[in-house]
């Protein structure tokens, strides 16, 4: 579906983009979006691996940290204001929890 939309969009405006020279700017935006998509997939995969290893772990610290991480991730589902400072703080805390769990595994 997305590919079809992209093809339709690109065929409809490609001549104008080539004439105005904005094709390079749009290409950078698409590359940035693909990079963010790739980073999200990597993060998801890392969480999946951590969850698998933590489920097999008998370390009580790991179990407590996983509970804390799960509770922390629920914050993002409830977020409605999208305040940059708060989101950055929450993301940093999540990264710290993931790092701590990784070190204990």
One Martini backbone bead per residue (centre of mass of N, CA, C, O) as a GRO file, in nm:
protein
  105
    1UNK     BB    1   0.061   0.061  -0.024
    2UNK     BB    2   0.298   0.254   0.019
    3UNK     BB    3   0.431   0.197  -0.250
    4UNK     BB    4   0.197   0.298  -0.424
    5UNK     BB    5   0.194   0.585  -0.317
    6UNK     BB    6   0.484   0.652  -0.390
    7UNK     BB    7   0.458   0.606  -0.693
    8UNK     BB    8   0.231   0.807  -0.745
    9UNK     BB    9   0.372   1.051  -0.629
   10UNK     BB   10   0.632   1.041  -0.801
   11UNK     BB   11   0.492   1.056  -1.081
   12UNK     BB   12   0.331   1.328  -1.032
   13UNK     BB   13   0.613   1.507  -0.921
   14UNK     BB   14   0.890   1.459  -1.062
   15UNK     BB   15   0.916   1.692  -1.261
   16UNK     BB   16   0.901   1.920  -1.052
   17UNK     BB   17   1.137   1.829  -0.877
   18UNK     BB   18   1.354   1.841  -1.096
   19UNK     BB   19   1.318   2.141  -1.171
   20UNK     BB   20   1.357   2.258  -0.861
   21UNK     BB   21   1.555   2.061  -0.679
   22UNK     BB   22   1.385   1.898  -0.436
   23UNK     BB   23   1.469   1.598  -0.445
   24UNK     BB   24   1.703   1.603  -0.239
   25UNK     BB   25   1.542   1.685   0.009
   26UNK     BB   26   1.337   1.447   0.001
   27UNK     BB   27   1.549   1.224   0.024
   28UNK     BB   28   1.648   1.300   0.308
   29UNK     BB   29   1.379   1.258   0.450
   30UNK     BB   30   1.348   0.959   0.378
   31UNK     BB   31   1.613   0.863   0.506
   32UNK     BB   32   1.541   0.953   0.790
   33UNK     BB   33   1.289   0.775   0.818
   34UNK     BB   34   1.431   0.504   0.773
   35UNK     BB   35   1.625   0.532   1.009
   36UNK     BB   36   1.405   0.546   1.230
   37UNK     BB   37   1.279   0.276   1.161
   38UNK     BB   38   1.531   0.106   1.213
   39UNK     BB   39   1.568   0.189   1.509
   40UNK     BB   40   1.295   0.076   1.604
   41UNK     BB   41   1.353  -0.218   1.530
   42UNK     BB   42   1.602  -0.253   1.709
   43UNK     BB   43   1.465  -0.184   1.977
   44UNK     BB   44   1.252  -0.407   1.967
   45UNK     BB   45   1.453  -0.644   1.952
   46UNK     BB   46   1.598  -0.586   2.217
   47UNK     BB   47   1.348  -0.619   2.398
   48UNK     BB   48   1.287  -0.911   2.318
   49UNK     BB   49   1.553  -1.032   2.420
   50UNK     BB   50   1.536  -0.935   2.711
   51UNK     BB   51   1.270  -1.079   2.780
   52UNK     BB   52   1.371  -1.365   2.733
   53UNK     BB   53   1.607  -1.360   2.936
   54UNK     BB   54   1.441  -1.269   3.186
   55UNK     BB   55   1.248  -1.518   3.191
   56UNK     BB   56   1.505  -1.717   3.256
   57UNK     BB   57   1.566  -1.569   3.500
   58UNK     BB   58   1.654  -1.574   3.869
   59UNK     BB   59   1.693  -1.281   3.909
   60UNK     BB   60   1.546  -1.047   4.109
   61UNK     BB   61   1.650  -0.784   3.984
   62UNK     BB   62   1.547  -0.840   3.697
   63UNK     BB   63   1.248  -0.866   3.766
   64UNK     BB   64   1.217  -0.582   3.888
   65UNK     BB   65   1.316  -0.425   3.637
   66UNK     BB   66   1.096  -0.530   3.445
   67UNK     BB   67   0.861  -0.412   3.598
   68UNK     BB   68   0.960  -0.121   3.581
   69UNK     BB   69   0.966  -0.107   3.272
   70UNK     BB   70   0.669  -0.171   3.219
   71UNK     BB   71   0.563   0.072   3.378
   72UNK     BB   72   0.716   0.286   3.214
   73UNK     BB   73   0.592   0.222   2.926
   74UNK     BB   74   0.298   0.318   3.001
   75UNK     BB   75   0.349   0.621   2.977
   76UNK     BB   76   0.339   0.635   2.660
   77UNK     BB   77   0.034   0.557   2.634
   78UNK     BB   78  -0.063   0.817   2.821
   79UNK     BB   79   0.045   1.026   2.641
   80UNK     BB   80  -0.081   1.373   2.546
   81UNK     BB   81   0.123   1.635   2.537
   82UNK     BB   82   0.415   1.623   2.416
   83UNK     BB   83   0.663   1.695   2.594
   84UNK     BB   84   0.986   1.711   2.532
   85UNK     BB   85   1.117   1.698   2.815
   86UNK     BB   86   0.955   1.454   2.923
   87UNK     BB   87   1.022   1.253   2.702
   88UNK     BB   88   1.329   1.259   2.736
   89UNK     BB   89   1.329   1.162   3.029
   90UNK     BB   90   1.178   0.893   2.977
   91UNK     BB   91   1.379   0.776   2.773
   92UNK     BB   92   1.629   0.783   2.955
   93UNK     BB   93   1.514   0.594   3.170
   94UNK     BB   94   1.468   0.353   2.982
   95UNK     BB   95   1.762   0.319   2.896
   96UNK     BB   96   1.872   0.270   3.181
   97UNK     BB   97   1.709   0.014   3.236
   98UNK     BB   98   1.812  -0.151   2.997
   99UNK     BB   99   2.110  -0.137   3.073
  100UNK     BB  100   2.083  -0.271   3.352
  101UNK     BB  101   1.963  -0.535   3.254
  102UNK     BB  102   2.191  -0.614   3.059
  103UNK     BB  103   2.415  -0.627   3.280
  104UNK     BB  104   2.262  -0.863   3.450
  105UNK     BB  105   2.260  -1.072   3.199
   0.00000   0.00000   0.00000
